[in-house]
Amino acid sequence: MNGSVSEQQIAELAARSEVGSDVLGAVAQEFRRLVVANARAELAALRRMDPDRPTTGALFRLLARAGIAEMGLDRLQRWACAVHIMAQRPDRLRPGNLGQSLAAIGFTEQRLDMLLNARGSTLRDLARRTARRLANSEEAMPYRELCRLVLLDGRPDREQEAEELRIRIAQSFQRASRQNNLN
């Protein structure tokens, strides 16, 4: 075994209760490794890459180290977007609560609605903008939920899970917003 995960194994991992969560954890671990190694050029390349045209070697190296095998263009664009999101704040990645983090940085309900109702390339664009906004704040980057929005998008077999994720994010945002207003 060469340490690489096959396409079928990725599909099986993605079919677990949290789509890509084990793989996302491996990617986050690779980012931690890059931060500790002070690999500024590699991190900058991941931040600057165009996820819609994922051709940078840094992306393929990171995916290979995380054990992600080759994939088609649509899936590669989703993973490139997820990696791009994580690259915005690699030193502050946490699996945490996206809704709570968005409320903490003053994200408006209208922007949240746009994010949660977007699909396809619009979702990927809004997710990247959201990640940049989080990166510019003092909040840690709650990568898991934001990346899962992108990875679940357009998968008819996972639509229920995607919708449940959107609901959890919205509920968490409302709870945190109400709590912030009470304080």
Disulfide bonds with the S-S distance in Angstrom:
none
